[in-house]
Each structure stands twice: as C-alpha cells, then as structure tokens.
Amino acid sequence: MADTGLDKGTKMKAETFLPDDYRPAEDEPFMNERQLEWFRRELLEQRSELLSDSKSTIAGLQDGTRNIPDVADRASEETDRALELRIRDRQRKLVAKIDAALRRIDEGEFGYCAATGEPISLKRLVARPTTTLSLEAQERHERREKVHRDD
C-alpha cells in the first residue's frame, strides 16, 4: 500500500470555488458546500484579525511600561490598559467561539440550532456566524435567563 503522506483520519478535500461576490442565499440548498466554505473563510478571516490585534496589544503592553510622574496621567493610562485587557479578554472568548463554529462546520453541524435541531436563518448566521441558537431559541433562552435573574 502506497503512503499518501496523510495521517490516518485526515481527509483530503478539494477547495470549493467561490466567486468574489458570492453571498449565501435563501434560494440555494441550506448549508451546501459553497455556503459552508463561505462561512469557513469568514470565520478564519475574523479569527486571523482577532489574533493579530491581540499580538499588537501584547507588544503595546510590554513596550508601555514607563514611569509617569503625574498621578492623573498614570491613573488614566492604567484605566486605558484595564479597558484594553477587557476588550482582549472578550476577543479571546470570541476566538474560542470561532474555533467551535469551525469544528461544527467540519462535523456537519454548522447552521443548525443546538436546542431544536432546526436550521438557523442565513440572515442570523451571516450577522453572527458563531451563533448556536435560532432566533426563537435565543429569545426563549434570554427570557428564562431574565426570569432567573429577577429572583
């Protein structure tokens, strides 16, 4: 048996061609190869931008340790750093959601509601490709969350 150079379990997949102006549309089969490839590319681009931003933040924080004699200026800089770190923490969580969405694409589960198994609308997926719930399921979840918060 010839060695193909691929690890066991690794599938070789031909790249799906997408025109530059392609956008997922309601009039095509739901989660066909082109739609899945479009979402994969969108998620990978988003992930790349987030990781690039976080690298620049780390570099900025490392370079930004300077002695500022004025108390007000120092407090302002510390507030800016704290805000920057909070933003990066949110972005770190978003990268984890992007990774999960990419796994769902690979596993054939992308685009379907985790609560109901029904397709999530393309409009919702385009606006928020990391979503796991349909709009209706998300609204039910938020209502339940609000009721428990009010207790």
Helices and strands as residue ranges (DSSP letters): H 33-63, H 71-107, H 122-127, H 135-150
